[in-house]
Amino acid sequence: MCAHKTIIRAIYLLDSYTLTGDVRQQVMALTNDGQNVEAVLNIHPFHTVHCAQMAEDFPQATFYGSSDIQSKYLKSIG
């Protein structure tokens, strides 16, 4: 058998969430240390409390959400 490591090249995350512990390690391992996260789609307003942390974790990602999300949470980080 041939062993190989699979890295996903383009990731789109659904909603912001503060990643910690084992979950953070797994996400970072699957996304080339977060570099392959292209976008975060924020569709639930109650997840926006995590936008700033997600923007710090994935600074190259484009953040999508309603105009309310954009104006309240993302202007201060981007």
DRENTORKE-987330 format. One record per atom (N, C-alpha, C, O, CB): residue number from 1; residue in three letters; chain; atom name; x, y, z. Coordinates in Angstrom, 2 decimals, always signed. Atoms other than C-alpha are relative to their C-alpha. Glycine has a CB too. Layout:
! DRENTORKE-987330
+-----+-----+---+----+---------+---------+---------+
:   k :   r : c :  a :       X :       Y :       Z :
+-----+-----+---+----+---------+---------+---------+
: NUM : Ala : A : CA :       X :       Y :       Z :
...
+-----+-----+---+----+---------+---------+---------+
***
This chain:
! DRENTORKE-987330
+-----+-----+---+----+---------+---------+---------+
:   k :   r : c :  a :       X :       Y :       Z :
+-----+-----+---+----+---------+---------+---------+
:   1 : Met : A :  N :   +0.83 :   -1.18 :   +0.00 :
:   1 : Met : A : CA :   +0.00 :   +0.00 :   +0.00 :
:   1 : Met : A :  C :   +0.87 :   +1.25 :   +0.00 :
:   1 : Met : A :  O :   +1.95 :   +1.28 :   +0.59 :
:   1 : Met : A : CB :   -0.94 :   +0.00 :   +1.20 :
:   2 : Cys : A :  N :   -0.69 :   -1.28 :   +0.07 :
:   2 : Cys : A : CA :   +1.08 :   +3.52 :   -0.72 :
:   2 : Cys : A :  C :   -0.66 :   +0.97 :   +0.98 :
:   2 : Cys : A :  O :   -1.84 :   +1.29 :   +0.85 :
:   2 : Cys : A : CB :   -0.01 :   +0.57 :   -1.45 :
:   3 : Ala : A :  N :   +0.55 :   -0.96 :   -0.96 :
:   3 : Ala : A : CA :   +0.63 :   +5.91 :   +2.18 :
:   3 : Ala : A :  C :   +0.23 :   +1.41 :   -0.52 :
:   3 : Ala : A :  O :   +1.29 :   +1.72 :   -1.06 :
:   3 : Ala : A : CB :   +0.66 :   -0.17 :   +1.41 :
:   4 : His : A :  N :   -0.15 :   -1.40 :   +0.41 :
:   4 : His : A : CA :   +0.03 :   +9.54 :   +1.40 :
:   4 : His : A :  C :   -0.85 :   +0.88 :   +0.89 :
:   4 : His : A :  O :   -1.81 :   +0.44 :   +1.52 :
:   4 : His : A : CB :   -0.40 :   +0.19 :   -1.49 :
:   5 : Lys : A :  N :   +0.74 :   -0.98 :   -0.80 :
:   5 : Lys : A : CA :   -1.18 :  +12.65 :   +3.14 :
:   5 : Lys : A :  C :   -0.85 :   +0.82 :   -0.95 :
:   5 : Lys : A :  O :   -0.36 :   +1.38 :   -1.93 :
:   5 : Lys : A : CB :   +0.98 :   +0.91 :   +0.82 :
:   6 : Thr : A :  N :   +0.91 :   -0.77 :   +0.82 :
:   6 : Thr : A : CA :   -4.21 :  +14.32 :   +1.67 :
:   6 : Thr : A :  C :   -0.21 :   +1.36 :   +0.65 :
:   6 : Thr : A :  O :   -0.57 :   +1.45 :   +1.82 :
:   6 : Thr : A : CB :   -1.34 :   -0.73 :   -0.19 :
:   7 : Ile : A :  N :   +0.28 :   -1.36 :   -0.46 :
:   7 : Ile : A : CA :   -4.49 :  +18.09 :   +2.00 :
:   7 : Ile : A :  C :   -1.05 :   +0.58 :   -0.94 :
:   7 : Ile : A :  O :   -0.87 :   +0.59 :   -2.16 :
:   7 : Ile : A : CB :   +1.30 :   +0.89 :   +0.04 :
:   8 : Ile : A :  N :   +1.06 :   -0.61 :   +0.79 :
:   8 : Ile : A : CA :   -7.67 :  +19.74 :   +0.85 :
:   8 : Ile : A :  C :   +0.46 :   +1.38 :   -0.43 :
:   8 : Ile : A :  O :   +0.98 :   +2.14 :   +0.39 :
:   8 : Ile : A : CB :   -1.34 :   +0.08 :   +0.81 :
:   9 : Arg : A :  N :   -0.57 :   -1.22 :   +0.57 :
:   9 : Arg : A : CA :   -6.81 :  +22.68 :   -1.40 :
:   9 : Arg : A :  C :   -0.87 :   +1.25 :   +0.13 :
:   9 : Arg : A :  O :   -0.33 :   +2.36 :   +0.18 :
:   9 : Arg : A : CB :   +0.30 :   -0.23 :   -1.41 :
:  10 : Ala : A :  N :   +0.89 :   -1.17 :   -0.12 :
:  10 : Ala : A : CA :   -9.86 :  +24.96 :   -1.11 :
:  10 : Ala : A :  C :   -1.10 :   -0.33 :   +0.99 :
:  10 : Ala : A :  O :   -1.86 :   -1.27 :   +0.80 :
:  10 : Ala : A : CB :   -0.60 :   +0.40 :   -1.39 :
:  11 : Ile : A :  N :   +0.95 :   +0.26 :   -1.07 :
:  11 : Ile : A : CA :  -11.98 :  +25.15 :   +1.99 :
:  11 : Ile : A :  C :   -0.93 :   +1.20 :   +0.15 :
:  11 : Ile : A :  O :   -0.50 :   +2.35 :   +0.10 :
:  11 : Ile : A : CB :   +0.73 :   -0.29 :   +1.34 :
:  12 : Tyr : A :  N :   +1.00 :   -1.00 :   -0.30 :
:  12 : Tyr : A : CA :  -15.19 :  +27.07 :   +2.61 :
:  12 : Tyr : A :  C :   -0.64 :   -0.40 :   +1.32 :
:  12 : Tyr : A :  O :   -1.28 :   -1.45 :   +1.41 :
:  12 : Tyr : A : CB :   -1.07 :   +0.13 :   -1.15 :
:  13 : Leu : A :  N :   +0.56 :   +0.29 :   -1.31 :
:  13 : Leu : A : CA :  -16.23 :  +27.20 :   +6.26 :
:  13 : Leu : A :  C :   -1.38 :   +0.62 :   +0.14 :
:  13 : Leu : A :  O :   -1.61 :   +1.74 :   -0.30 :
:  13 : Leu : A : CB :   +0.93 :   +0.50 :   +1.10 :
:  14 : Leu : A :  N :   +1.36 :   -0.48 :   -0.21 :
:  14 : Leu : A : CA :  -19.87 :  +27.57 :   +7.22 :
:  14 : Leu : A :  C :   -0.13 :   +0.52 :   +1.42 :
:  14 : Leu : A :  O :   -0.08 :   -0.25 :   +2.38 :
:  14 : Leu : A : CB :   -1.04 :   -1.13 :   -0.27 :
:  15 : Asp : A :  N :   +0.14 :   -0.73 :   -1.26 :
:  15 : Asp : A : CA :  -20.30 :  +30.10 :  +10.03 :
:  15 : Asp : A :  C :   +1.32 :   +0.07 :   +0.77 :
:  15 : Asp : A :  O :   +2.17 :   -0.82 :   +0.70 :
:  15 : Asp : A : CB :   -1.07 :   -0.65 :   +0.86 :
:  16 : Ser : A :  N :   -1.18 :   -0.21 :   -0.84 :
:  16 : Ser : A : CA :  -17.68 :  +31.45 :  +12.37 :
:  16 : Ser : A :  C :   -0.16 :   -0.75 :   +1.31 :
:  16 : Ser : A :  O :   -1.26 :   -0.90 :   +1.84 :
:  16 : Ser : A : CB :   +0.23 :   +1.51 :   +0.26 :
:  17 : Tyr : A :  N :   -0.02 :   +0.73 :   -1.26 :
:  17 : Tyr : A : CA :  -16.68 :  +29.50 :  +15.43 :
:  17 : Tyr : A :  C :   +1.42 :   +0.08 :   +0.54 :
:  17 : Tyr : A :  O :   +2.37 :   -0.09 :   -0.23 :
:  17 : Tyr : A : CB :   -0.46 :   -1.50 :   -0.19 :
:  18 : Thr : A :  N :   -1.34 :   -0.05 :   -0.59 :
:  18 : Thr : A : CA :  -13.75 :  +29.88 :  +17.82 :
:  18 : Thr : A :  C :   +0.50 :   -1.42 :   +0.18 :
:  18 : Thr : A :  O :   -0.05 :   -2.20 :   +0.96 :
:  18 : Thr : A : CB :   -0.01 :   +0.78 :   +1.35 :
:  19 : Leu : A :  N :   -0.56 :   +1.35 :   -0.03 :
:  19 : Leu : A : CA :  -11.63 :  +26.79 :  +17.31 :
:  19 : Leu : A :  C :   +1.01 :   -0.13 :   +1.13 :
:  19 : Leu : A :  O :   +1.87 :   +0.74 :   +1.30 :
:  19 : Leu : A : CB :   +0.66 :   -0.34 :   -1.35 :
:  20 : Thr : A :  N :   -0.92 :   +0.24 :   -1.10 :
:  20 : Thr : A : CA :   -9.80 :  +25.35 :  +20.32 :
:  20 : Thr : A :  C :   +0.36 :   -1.47 :   +0.08 :
:  20 : Thr : A :  O :   -0.33 :   -2.32 :   -0.47 :
:  20 : Thr : A : CB :   -0.61 :   +0.48 :   +1.34 :
:  21 : Gly : A :  N :   -0.38 :   +1.37 :   -0.32 :
:  21 : Gly : A : CA :   -7.98 :  +22.22 :  +21.41 :
:  21 : Gly : A :  C :   +0.14 :   -0.92 :   -1.20 :
:  21 : Gly : A :  O :   +0.69 :   -0.54 :   -2.23 :
:  21 : Gly : A : CB :   -0.98 :   -0.58 :   +0.92 :
:  22 : Asp : A :  N :   -0.12 :   +1.02 :   +1.04 :
:  22 : Asp : A : CA :   -8.23 :  +19.05 :  +19.34 :
:  22 : Asp : A :  C :   -0.70 :   +0.39 :   -1.29 :
:  22 : Asp : A :  O :   -0.21 :   +0.08 :   -2.38 :
:  22 : Asp : A : CB :   -0.56 :   -1.30 :   +0.50 :
:  23 : Val : A :  N :   +0.74 :   -0.42 :   +1.20 :
:  23 : Val : A : CA :  -10.81 :  +20.52 :  +16.96 :
:  23 : Val : A :  C :   +0.85 :   +0.97 :   -0.81 :
:  23 : Val : A :  O :   +0.95 :   +0.84 :   -2.03 :
:  23 : Val : A : CB :   -1.37 :   +0.65 :   +0.38 :
:  24 : Arg : A :  N :   -0.87 :   -0.96 :   +0.70 :
:  24 : Arg : A : CA :   -8.47 :  +23.42 :  +16.12 :
:  24 : Arg : A :  C :   +1.16 :   -0.73 :   -0.68 :
:  24 : Arg : A :  O :   +1.47 :   -0.44 :   -1.83 :
:  24 : Arg : A : CB :   +0.54 :   +1.07 :   +0.99 :
:  25 : Gln : A :  N :   -1.13 :   +0.74 :   +0.57 :
:  25 : Gln : A : CA :   -5.56 :  +21.03 :  +15.58 :
:  25 : Gln : A :  C :   -0.42 :   -0.79 :   -1.24 :
:  25 : Gln : A :  O :   +0.31 :   -0.84 :   -2.23 :
:  25 : Gln : A : CB :   +0.59 :   -0.96 :   +1.05 :
:  26 : Gln : A :  N :   +0.49 :   +0.76 :   +1.14 :
:  26 : Gln : A : CA :   -7.64 :  +18.86 :  +13.26 :
:  26 : Gln : A :  C :   -0.31 :   +0.90 :   -1.20 :
:  26 : Gln : A :  O :   +0.05 :   +0.57 :   -2.33 :
:  26 : Gln : A : CB :   -1.25 :   -0.79 :   +0.39 :
:  27 : Val : A :  N :   +0.32 :   -0.93 :   +1.09 :
:  27 : Val : A : CA :   -8.92 :  +21.81 :  +11.22 :
:  27 : Val : A :  C :   +1.29 :   +0.52 :   -0.63 :
:  27 : Val : A :  O :   +1.40 :   +0.58 :   -1.86 :
:  27 : Val : A : CB :   -0.87 :   +1.18 :   +0.52 :
:  28 : Met : A :  N :   -1.26 :   -0.52 :   +0.52 :
:  28 : Met : A : CA :   -5.42 :  +23.23 :  +10.88 :
:  28 : Met : A :  C :   +0.76 :   -1.08 :   -0.78 :
:  28 : Met : A :  O :   +1.39 :   -0.78 :   -1.80 :
:  28 : Met : A : CB :   +0.87 :   +0.55 :   +1.14 :
:  29 : Ala : A :  N :   -0.68 :   +1.09 :   +0.70 :
:  29 : Ala : A : CA :   -4.02 :  +19.83 :   +9.87 :
:  29 : Ala : A :  C :   -0.63 :   -0.27 :   -1.36 :
:  29 : Ala : A :  O :   +0.07 :   -0.57 :   -2.33 :
:  29 : Ala : A : CB :   -0.03 :   -1.28 :   +0.85 :
:  30 : Leu : A :  N :   +0.71 :   +0.26 :   +1.25 :
:  30 : Leu : A : CA :   -6.67 :  +19.40 :   +7.17 :
:  30 : Leu : A :  C :   +0.07 :   +1.15 :   -0.99 :
:  30 : Leu : A :  O :   -0.22 :   +0.97 :   -2.17 :
:  30 : Leu : A : CB :   -1.43 :   -0.33 :   +0.28 :
:  31 : Thr : A :  N :   +0.05 :   -1.19 :   +0.87 :
:  31 : Thr : A : CA :   -6.27 :  +22.92 :   +5.78 :
:  31 : Thr : A :  C :   +1.36 :   +0.66 :   -0.20 :
:  31 : Thr : A :  O :   +1.45 :   +1.86 :   -0.48 :
:  31 : Thr : A : CB :   -0.95 :   +1.00 :   +0.59 :
:  32 : Asn : A :  N :   -1.33 :   -0.55 :   +0.21 :
:  32 : Asn : A : CA :   -2.50 :  +23.34 :   +5.51 :
:  32 : Asn : A :  C :   +0.26 :   +1.17 :   +0.93 :
:  32 : Asn : A :  O :   +0.65 :   +2.26 :   +0.50 :
:  32 : Asn : A : CB :   +0.18 :   +0.44 :   -1.46 :
:  33 : Asp : A :  N :   -0.14 :   -1.02 :   -1.05 :
:  33 : Asp : A : CA :   -2.33 :  +25.30 :   +8.77 :
:  33 : Asp : A :  C :   -0.93 :   +1.20 :   -0.24 :
:  33 : Asp : A :  O :   -0.59 :   +2.33 :   +0.09 :
:  33 : Asp : A : CB :   +1.45 :   +0.48 :   +0.07 :
:  34 : Gly : A :  N :   +0.99 :   -1.04 :   +0.25 :
:  34 : Gly : A : CA :   -5.41 :  +27.27 :   +7.70 :
:  34 : Gly : A :  C :   +0.17 :   +0.75 :   -1.31 :
:  34 : Gly : A :  O :   -0.70 :   +1.53 :   -1.69 :
:  34 : Gly : A : CB :   +0.02 :   +0.97 :   +1.11 :
:  35 : Gln : A :  N :   -0.28 :   -0.74 :   +1.23 :
:  35 : Gln : A : CA :   -3.85 :  +28.52 :   +4.47 :
:  35 : Gln : A :  C :   -0.96 :   -0.33 :   -1.14 :
:  35 : Gln : A :  O :   -1.11 :   +0.48 :   -2.06 :
:  35 : Gln : A : CB :   +1.40 :   -0.29 :   -0.44 :
:  36 : Asn : A :  N :   +0.91 :   +0.39 :   +1.08 :
:  36 : Asn : A : CA :   -6.36 :  +26.65 :   +2.29 :
:  36 : Asn : A :  C :   -1.45 :   +0.42 :   +0.22 :
:  36 : Asn : A :  O :   -2.32 :   +0.09 :   -0.58 :
:  36 : Asn : A : CB :   +0.05 :   -1.47 :   -0.20 :
:  37 : Val : A :  N :   +1.35 :   -0.52 :   -0.24 :
:  37 : Val : A : CA :   -9.41 :  +28.30 :   +3.84 :
:  37 : Val : A :  C :   -0.18 :   +1.25 :   -0.86 :
:  37 : Val : A :  O :   +0.46 :   +2.27 :   -0.61 :
:  37 : Val : A : CB :   -0.24 :   +0.31 :   +1.53 :
:  38 : Glu : A :  N :   +0.22 :   -1.12 :   +0.93 :
:  38 : Glu : A : CA :  -10.67 :  +30.57 :   +1.07 :
:  38 : Glu : A :  C :   -1.11 :   +0.92 :   +0.45 :
:  38 : Glu : A :  O :   -1.08 :   +2.12 :   +0.16 :
:  38 : Glu : A : CB :   -0.30 :   -0.52 :   -1.37 :
:  39 : Ala : A :  N :   +1.15 :   -0.83 :   -0.36 :
:  39 : Ala : A : CA :  -13.92 :  +31.78 :   +2.58 :
:  39 : Ala : A :  C :   -0.68 :   -0.54 :   +1.25 :
:  39 : Ala : A :  O :   -0.63 :   -1.73 :   +1.56 :
:  39 : Ala : A : CB :   -1.00 :   +0.07 :   -1.16 :
:  40 : Val : A :  N :   +0.85 :   +0.34 :   -1.14 :
:  40 : Val : A : CA :  -16.09 :  +31.82 :   +5.68 :
:  40 : Val : A :  C :   -1.37 :   +0.60 :   -0.31 :
:  40 : Val : A :  O :   -1.50 :   +1.81 :   -0.51 :
:  40 : Val : A : CB :   +0.59 :   +0.55 :   +1.37 :
:  41 : Leu : A :  N :   +1.35 :   -0.43 :   +0.33 :
:  41 : Leu : A : CA :  -19.82 :  +31.99 :   +5.02 :
:  41 : Leu : A :  C :   -0.80 :   +0.13 :   +1.29 :
:  41 : Leu : A :  O :   -1.19 :   -0.88 :   +1.88 :
:  41 : Leu : A : CB :   -0.69 :   -1.00 :   -0.99 :
:  42 : Asn : A :  N :   +0.74 :   -0.26 :   -1.25 :
:  42 : Asn : A : CA :  -21.59 :  +33.58 :   +8.00 :
:  42 : Asn : A :  C :   -1.48 :   +0.17 :   -0.31 :
:  42 : Asn : A :  O :   -1.90 :   +1.20 :   -0.84 :
:  42 : Asn : A : CB :   +0.55 :   +1.26 :   +0.73 :
:  43 : Ile : A :  N :   +1.43 :   -0.07 :   +0.31 :
:  43 : Ile : A : CA :  -25.27 :  +32.81 :   +7.72 :
:  43 : Ile : A :  C :   -0.87 :   +0.10 :   +1.24 :
:  43 : Ile : A :  O :   -2.07 :   +0.39 :   +1.12 :
:  43 : Ile : A : CB :   -0.41 :   -1.21 :   -0.79 :
:  44 : His : A :  N :   +0.76 :   -0.10 :   -1.24 :
:  44 : His : A : CA :  -26.35 :  +32.79 :  +11.37 :
:  44 : His : A :  C :   +0.53 :   +1.15 :   +0.82 :
:  44 : His : A :  O :   +1.70 :   +1.13 :   +1.22 :
:  44 : His : A : CB :   +0.07 :   -1.32 :   +0.81 :
:  45 : Pro : A :  N :   -0.48 :   -1.18 :   -0.72 :
:  45 : Pro : A : CA :  -26.14 :  +36.13 :  +13.19 :
:  45 : Pro : A :  C :   +0.59 :   -0.30 :   +1.37 :
:  45 : Pro : A :  O :   +1.48 :   +0.42 :   +1.82 :
:  45 : Pro : A : CB :   -1.12 :   +0.97 :   +0.16 :
:  46 : Phe : A :  N :   -0.52 :   +0.29 :   -1.33 :
:  46 : Phe : A : CA :  -25.50 :  +34.50 :  +16.55 :
:  46 : Phe : A :  C :   +1.39 :   -0.61 :   -0.01 :
:  46 : Phe : A :  O :   +1.99 :   -0.80 :   +1.05 :
:  46 : Phe : A : CB :   -0.94 :   -0.91 :   +0.72 :
:  47 : His : A :  N :   -1.38 :   +0.49 :   +0.11 :
:  47 : His : A : CA :  -22.21 :  +33.08 :  +15.27 :
:  47 : His : A :  C :   +0.99 :   +1.14 :   -0.17 :
:  47 : His : A :  O :   +2.20 :   +0.92 :   -0.13 :
:  47 : His : A : CB :   +0.12 :   -0.97 :   -1.16 :
:  48 : Thr : A :  N :   -0.89 :   -1.12 :   +0.31 :
:  48 : Thr : A : CA :  -20.82 :  +36.54 :  +14.61 :
:  48 : Thr : A :  C :   +0.91 :   +0.38 :   +1.15 :
:  48 : Thr : A :  O :   +1.90 :   +1.08 :   +0.94 :
:  48 : Thr : A : CB :   -0.82 :   +1.20 :   -0.39 :
:  49 : Val : A :  N :   -0.91 :   -0.28 :   -1.12 :
:  49 : Val : A : CA :  -19.30 :  +36.76 :  +18.07 :
:  49 : Val : A :  C :   +1.36 :   -0.67 :   -0.22 :
:  49 : Val : A :  O :   +2.33 :   -0.34 :   +0.46 :
:  49 : Val : A : CB :   -0.61 :   -0.47 :   +1.32 :
:  50 : His : A :  N :   -1.24 :   +0.72 :   +0.29 :
:  50 : His : A : CA :  -16.64 :  +34.44 :  +16.62 :
:  50 : His : A :  C :   +0.73 :   +0.53 :   -1.24 :
:  50 : His : A :  O :   +1.81 :   +0.03 :   -1.57 :
:  50 : His : A : CB :   -0.30 :   -1.46 :   -0.19 :
:  51 : Cys : A :  N :   -0.61 :   -0.50 :   +1.25 :
:  51 : Cys : A : CA :  -15.85 :  +36.47 :  +13.46 :
:  51 : Cys : A :  C :   +1.42 :   +0.52 :   +0.20 :
:  51 : Cys : A :  O :   +2.30 :   +0.24 :   -0.62 :
:  51 : Cys : A : CB :   -0.86 :   +1.11 :   -0.58 :
:  52 : Ala : A :  N :   -1.33 :   -0.57 :   -0.21 :
:  52 : Ala : A : CA :  -12.87 :  +38.30 :  +14.92 :
:  52 : Ala : A :  C :   +1.05 :   -1.10 :   +0.16 :
:  52 : Ala : A :  O :   +2.15 :   -0.98 :   -0.39 :
:  52 : Ala : A : CB :   +0.01 :   +0.91 :   +1.24 :
:  53 : Gln : A :  N :   -0.96 :   +1.09 :   -0.17 :
:  53 : Gln : A : CA :  -11.19 :  +35.05 :  +15.99 :
:  53 : Gln : A :  C :   +0.23 :   -0.74 :   -1.30 :
:  53 : Gln : A :  O :   +1.36 :   -1.12 :   -1.61 :
:  53 : Gln : A : CB :   -0.49 :   -0.98 :   +1.07 :
:  54 : Met : A :  N :   -0.14 :   +0.68 :   +1.30 :
:  54 : Met : A : CA :  -11.87 :  +33.42 :  +12.63 :
:  54 : Met : A :  C :   +0.85 :   +0.83 :   -0.95 :
:  54 : Met : A :  O :   +1.66 :   +0.29 :   -1.70 :
:  54 : Met : A : CB :   -1.38 :   -0.27 :   -0.63 :
:  55 : Ala : A :  N :   -0.81 :   -0.87 :   +0.86 :
:  55 : Ala : A : CA :  -10.39 :  +36.43 :  +10.84 :
:  55 : Ala : A :  C :   +1.47 :   -0.04 :   +0.41 :
:  55 : Ala : A :  O :   +2.36 :   +0.08 :   -0.43 :
:  55 : Ala : A : CB :   -0.53 :   +1.45 :   +0.04 :
:  56 : Glu : A :  N :   -1.38 :   +0.12 :   -0.48 :
:  56 : Glu : A : CA :   -7.29 :  +36.12 :  +13.02 :
:  56 : Glu : A :  C :   +0.59 :   -1.35 :   -0.42 :
:  56 : Glu : A :  O :   +1.76 :   -1.43 :   -0.82 :
:  56 : Glu : A : CB :   +0.06 :   +0.16 :   +1.53 :
:  57 : Asp : A :  N :   -0.47 :   +1.33 :   +0.37 :
:  57 : Asp : A : CA :   -7.03 :  +32.38 :  +12.33 :
:  57 : Asp : A :  C :   +0.18 :   -0.17 :   -1.50 :
:  57 : Asp : A :  O :   +1.07 :   -0.90 :   -1.95 :
:  57 : Asp : A : CB :   -0.97 :   -1.04 :   +0.51 :
:  58 : Phe : A :  N :   -0.01 :   +0.15 :   +1.46 :
:  58 : Phe : A : CA :   -7.69 :  +32.72 :   +8.58 :
:  58 : Phe : A :  C :   +0.02 :   +1.36 :   -0.68 :
:  58 : Phe : A :  O :   -0.95 :   +1.74 :   -1.33 :
:  58 : Phe : A : CB :   -1.24 :   -0.81 :   -0.46 :
:  59 : Pro : A :  N :   -0.03 :   -1.38 :   +0.51 :
:  59 : Pro : A : CA :   -6.56 :  +36.21 :   +7.53 :
:  59 : Pro : A :  C :   -0.13 :   +0.12 :   -1.52 :
:  59 : Pro : A :  O :   -0.52 :   +1.17 :   -2.02 :
:  59 : Pro : A : CB :   +1.27 :   +0.66 :   +0.43 :
:  60 : Gln : A :  N :   +0.08 :   -0.03 :   +1.46 :
:  60 : Gln : A : CA :   -6.44 :  +35.32 :   +3.83 :
:  60 : Gln : A :  C :   -1.40 :   -0.31 :   -0.51 :
:  60 : Gln : A :  O :   -1.69 :   -0.12 :   -1.69 :
:  60 : Gln : A : CB :   +0.99 :   -0.98 :   -0.60 :
:  61 : Ala : A :  N :   +1.35 :   +0.39 :   +0.42 :
:  61 : Ala : A : CA :  -10.07 :  +34.15 :   +3.78 :
:  61 : Ala : A :  C :   -0.88 :   +1.22 :   -0.24 :
:  61 : Ala : A :  O :   -0.72 :   +2.26 :   +0.40 :
:  61 : Ala : A : CB :   -0.64 :   -0.90 :   +1.06 :
:  62 : Thr : A :  N :   +1.04 :   -1.00 :   +0.23 :
:  62 : Thr : A : CA :  -12.90 :  +36.21 :   +2.38 :
:  62 : Thr : A :  C :   -1.17 :   -0.35 :   +0.89 :
:  62 : Thr : A :  O :   -1.59 :   -1.50 :   +0.95 :
:  62 : Thr : A : CB :   -0.42 :   +0.07 :   -1.52 :
:  63 : Phe : A :  N :   +1.14 :   +0.22 :   -0.89 :
:  63 : Phe : A : CA :  -15.74 :  +36.64 :   +4.85 :
:  63 : Phe : A :  C :   -1.27 :   +0.50 :   -0.66 :
:  63 : Phe : A :  O :   -1.34 :   +1.63 :   -1.13 :
:  63 : Phe : A : CB :   +0.22 :   +0.71 :   +1.36 :
:  64 : Tyr : A :  N :   +1.29 :   -0.35 :   +0.58 :
:  64 : Tyr : A : CA :  -19.30 :  +36.62 :   +3.57 :
:  64 : Tyr : A :  C :   -1.06 :   -0.02 :   +1.09 :
:  64 : Tyr : A :  O :   -1.01 :   -0.84 :   +2.00 :
:  64 : Tyr : A : CB :   -0.37 :   -0.97 :   -1.14 :
:  65 : Gly : A :  N :   +1.11 :   -0.06 :   -0.94 :
:  65 : Gly : A : CA :  -22.41 :  +37.58 :   +5.48 :
:  65 : Gly : A :  C :   -0.91 :   +1.15 :   -0.39 :
:  65 : Gly : A :  O :   -0.65 :   +1.86 :   -1.35 :
:  65 : Gly : A : CB :   +0.49 :   +0.16 :   +1.45 :
:  66 : Ser : A :  N :   +0.93 :   -1.09 :   +0.28 :
:  66 : Ser : A : CA :  -25.29 :  +39.98 :   +5.56 :
:  66 : Ser : A :  C :   +0.71 :   +1.34 :   +0.19 :
:  66 : Ser : A :  O :   +1.79 :   +1.39 :   +0.79 :
:  66 : Ser : A : CB :   -1.24 :   -0.10 :   +0.91 :
:  67 : Ser : A :  N :   -0.60 :   -1.32 :   -0.17 :
:  67 : Ser : A : CA :  -24.58 :  +43.69 :   +5.44 :
:  67 : Ser : A :  C :   +0.11 :   +0.35 :   +1.48 :
:  67 : Ser : A :  O :   +1.02 :   +1.07 :   +1.88 :
:  67 : Ser : A : CB :   -0.83 :   +1.07 :   -0.73 :
:  68 : Asp : A :  N :   -0.05 :   -0.21 :   -1.44 :
:  68 : Asp : A : CA :  -25.34 :  +43.74 :   +9.17 :
:  68 : Asp : A :  C :   +1.25 :   -0.64 :   +0.60 :
:  68 : Asp : A :  O :   +1.95 :   -0.03 :   +1.41 :
:  68 : Asp : A : CB :   -1.28 :   -0.57 :   +0.68 :
:  69 : Ile : A :  N :   -1.20 :   +0.68 :   -0.47 :
:  69 : Ile : A : CA :  -22.60 :  +41.20 :   +9.84 :
:  69 : Ile : A :  C :   +1.24 :   +0.75 :   -0.46 :
:  69 : Ile : A :  O :   +2.17 :   +0.97 :   +0.32 :
:  69 : Ile : A : CB :   +0.05 :   -1.47 :   -0.51 :
:  70 : Gln : A :  N :   -1.15 :   -0.71 :   +0.55 :
:  70 : Gln : A : CA :  -20.19 :  +43.06 :   +7.58 :
:  70 : Gln : A :  C :   +0.26 :   +1.29 :   +0.77 :
:  70 : Gln : A :  O :   +1.41 :   +1.57 :   +1.13 :
:  70 : Gln : A : CB :   -0.22 :   +0.30 :   -1.47 :
:  71 : Ser : A :  N :   -0.21 :   -1.29 :   -0.63 :
:  71 : Ser : A : CA :  -20.75 :  +46.42 :   +9.23 :
:  71 : Ser : A :  C :   +0.32 :   -0.11 :   +1.49 :
:  71 : Ser : A :  O :   +1.13 :   +0.66 :   +2.00 :
:  71 : Ser : A : CB :   -1.22 :   +0.86 :   -0.20 :
:  72 : Lys : A :  N :   -0.20 :   +0.09 :   -1.44 :
:  72 : Lys : A : CA :  -20.84 :  +45.28 :  +12.86 :
:  72 : Lys : A :  C :   +1.27 :   -0.72 :   +0.40 :
:  72 : Lys : A :  O :   +1.91 :   -0.34 :   +1.39 :
:  72 : Lys : A : CB :   -1.16 :   -0.69 :   +0.62 :
:  73 : Tyr : A :  N :   -1.04 :   +0.89 :   -0.50 :
:  73 : Tyr : A : CA :  -18.15 :  +42.65 :  +13.03 :
:  73 : Tyr : A :  C :   +1.26 :   -0.05 :   -0.85 :
:  73 : Tyr : A :  O :   +2.34 :   -0.32 :   -0.33 :
:  73 : Tyr : A : CB :   -0.54 :   -1.36 :   +0.11 :
:  74 : Leu : A :  N :   -1.16 :   +0.23 :   +0.85 :
:  74 : Leu : A : CA :  -15.84 :  +42.63 :  +10.05 :
:  74 : Leu : A :  C :   +0.78 :   +1.26 :   -0.33 :
:  74 : Leu : A :  O :   +1.96 :   +1.15 :   -0.68 :
:  74 : Leu : A : CB :   -0.44 :   -0.64 :   -1.26 :
:  75 : Lys : A :  N :   -0.74 :   -1.21 :   +0.30 :
:  75 : Lys : A : CA :  -14.89 :  +46.28 :   +9.52 :
:  75 : Lys : A :  C :   +1.16 :   +0.20 :   +0.97 :
:  75 : Lys : A :  O :   +2.21 :   +0.71 :   +0.58 :
:  75 : Lys : A : CB :   -0.93 :   +1.21 :   +0.04 :
:  76 : Ser : A :  N :   -1.05 :   -0.20 :   -0.99 :
:  76 : Ser : A : CA :  -12.87 :  +46.29 :  +12.72 :
:  76 : Ser : A :  C :   +1.17 :   -0.95 :   -0.18 :
:  76 : Ser : A :  O :   +2.24 :   -0.72 :   +0.40 :
:  76 : Ser : A : CB :   -0.56 :   -0.17 :   +1.37 :
:  77 : Ile : A :  N :   -1.08 :   +0.96 :   +0.18 :
:  77 : Ile : A : CA :  -10.79 :  +43.32 :  +11.57 :
:  77 : Ile : A :  C :   +0.55 :   -0.02 :   -1.40 :
:  77 : Ile : A :  O :   +1.53 :   -0.73 :   -1.66 :
:  77 : Ile : A : CB :   -0.47 :   -1.36 :   +0.37 :
:  78 : Gly : A :  N :   -0.48 :   +0.15 :   +1.33 :
:  78 : Gly : A : CA :  -10.33 :  +43.88 :   +7.93 :
:  78 : Gly : A :  C :   +0.21 :   +1.25 :   -0.72 :
:  78 : Gly : A :  O :   +0.63 :   +1.23 :   -1.88 :
:  78 : Gly : A : CB :   -0.87 :   -0.80 :   -0.75 :
+-----+-----+---+----+---------+---------+---------+
***
